[in-house]
Amino acid sequence: MAEILPFTDDEIIKLVSRYETPFHVYDEKGIRENARRLIKAFSWAPVFYEYFAVKANPNPYLLTIFNQEGMGADCSSMAELELARRCGITGEDIMFTSNATPADEYRFAKKLGAVINLDDISHIPFLEECSGGLPGLVSVRYNPGPLRTGNAIIGNPKEAKYGFTREQVFEGYRILRDKGVRRFGLHAMMASNELNGQYYVDTAVMLFELAAEVSKELGIRFDLINFGGGIGIPYHPEQKAVDFEDVSADIRAAYEKIIVPAGLHPLKICMELARAMTGPYGFLVSKVLHIKKTYKNYVGLDACMANLMRPALYGAYHHITVIGKGNDPADQLYDVTGSLCENNDKFAIDRYLPQIVPGDIIVIHDTGAHGHSMGFNYNGKQRSAELLWREDGSILQIRRAETVDDLFATLDFGGLGKFDRQTHHLGEDA
């Protein structure tokens, strides 16, 4: 449940005394136990592999944890590929899924031996030309268009910029086959933060059926099918988490019904979950700076949407705990805000919380995915530190907070010369 914290109020107070707020803190024990549960749920598969979607939380310590638990990396950019490489994740332990892909990124992905997942049929000749030939294993991203519906975050497939049409899937595999590719993957990413497990099962069935049709028509075998990510988490306390075991059981039944009779067994089953892997195990810790009372009551934090963008971007709900006031009545109506020059810089609107005063410690739940990673520097705000709450109870800083010097590091003042305050012109340096 979203209201449960993996640490006590006293532990948070002690943490705030050591580290300047705001900061994100991640629960290592929760992350590892969750990863093991997913792998166990799919242990029936001939081969099961989870590619953690790096974009959700690109921290090398977290990638290393997942690698230690037998998982790889789903990458979508040069920086994410390099991050995976520096964490010792290479070869087919990387799934490279990108769009509008630059040539140098394809070359680097091929050099690393990653599974390259093509987003567009025109990328087949582009990849071949820019990287000196096609790799031995190529995957294709499928977009079913009007055949499926999406959800609010990722949108309807027909409107999405991603993937091949059904007709292009058949043509794309035909081209790849004729060019000498002998190992094939199939991928789709249908939704984001979806709490209906059946939606994920339906995606698996769709891909199994498509793989069977393609294999029969073109005479090719598939090495892997990747169901993508999209399993949501219960941001609201009353919501229920997706049951990995139930989803797995239904996918297993579909595998035995579709894949085995089609002669495609054994097949590698893949996922690229992220939110469901780290989301519930991250927390944004902040202090209350001010209480403002005008037409509404505002709680002003030292965090802002530069630290957590989801509420401002999607109107997303994140549960809030006021440390030391868990037993107090939540009878005060507040907007919880940051300090950016943007009116939508709010973590909560019309939220009932206990009575809050300046100095109170606020914990915002479920920030382990798409929290720090979506940060930015508007108004010159610096992104916060990240901490790892180790299994033994120790704390490790896994990313320091940015400083003003970091923001100025990429600026070049050298050619400006000296400013004449009387003429208001820039002159030449003496």
Buried (B, 14 or more C-beta within 10 A) or exposed (E): EBEEBBBEBEBBEEBBEEBEBBBBBBBBBBBBEBBEEBBEBBEBBEEBBBBBBBBBBBBBBBBBBBBEBEBBBBBBBBEBBEBBBEBEBBEBBBBBBBBEBEEEBBBBBBEBBBBBBBBBBEBBEBBBEBBEEBBEBBBBBBBBBEEBEBBEBBBEBBEBEBBBBBEBBBBBBBBBBEEEBEBBBBBBBBBBBBBEBEBBBBBBBBBBBBBBBBBEEBEBEBBBBBBBBBBBBBBBEEEEBBEBEEBBEBBBEBBEEBBEEBEBEEBBBBBBBBBBBBBBBBBBBBBBBEBEEEEEBBBBBBBBBBBBBBBBEEEBBBBBBBBBBEEEEBEBEBBBBBBBEBEBBBBBBEBEBBBBEEEBBBBBBBBBBBBBBBBEEEEEBBBBBBBBBEEEEEBEBBBEBBEEEEEEEEEEEEEEEEEEEEEEEEEEEE
